[in-house]
Amino acid sequence: MPNDRSRWDAVRLGTYGGLLGMLLAIMEQFCHAFCPPSWHYVPEGDLLPHVLMEVFVFAVAGAALLATTAMIRNWLIRET
């Protein structure tokens, strides 16, 4: 009996995860800038490297999370 479930594309999901991670990092920075409860927050050092590092880390984490999820799912439904 053939397995009729299709495989998930890990590269595409990794790309989507990276974009989602960047969006979440940008939303967090927007909240730091415009939400009154976080106006007291001041990062150590320069602001630009702090923001860029957070965007980079969120993008890598999102890409890794979704790509790993796709690979695990594909491994679980492989044909035996």
C-alpha positions, 0 to 999 in steps of 0.5 A: 500500500503506497504512502499517499501523504506528500513530503514537506519541503524542508528548505521552503519551510526553513525560508518561511521560518526565517521570515516569520522569525524576522517578523517577530523580531521586528514586532518586538522592536516595534513594541520596545519603541512604541509600547509605554510599558517598555519605554524604560528598556535600554539595551547595553551598548549601541542600539543598531547592533542589538536590533540586528543581532536580535533579528538575525537570531530570531530568523535563524531560530525560526528557520531551524525550528520549521526545517527541523519540524519538516525533517522530523515529519518526513522521517516519521511518515517514510515508507517502510 
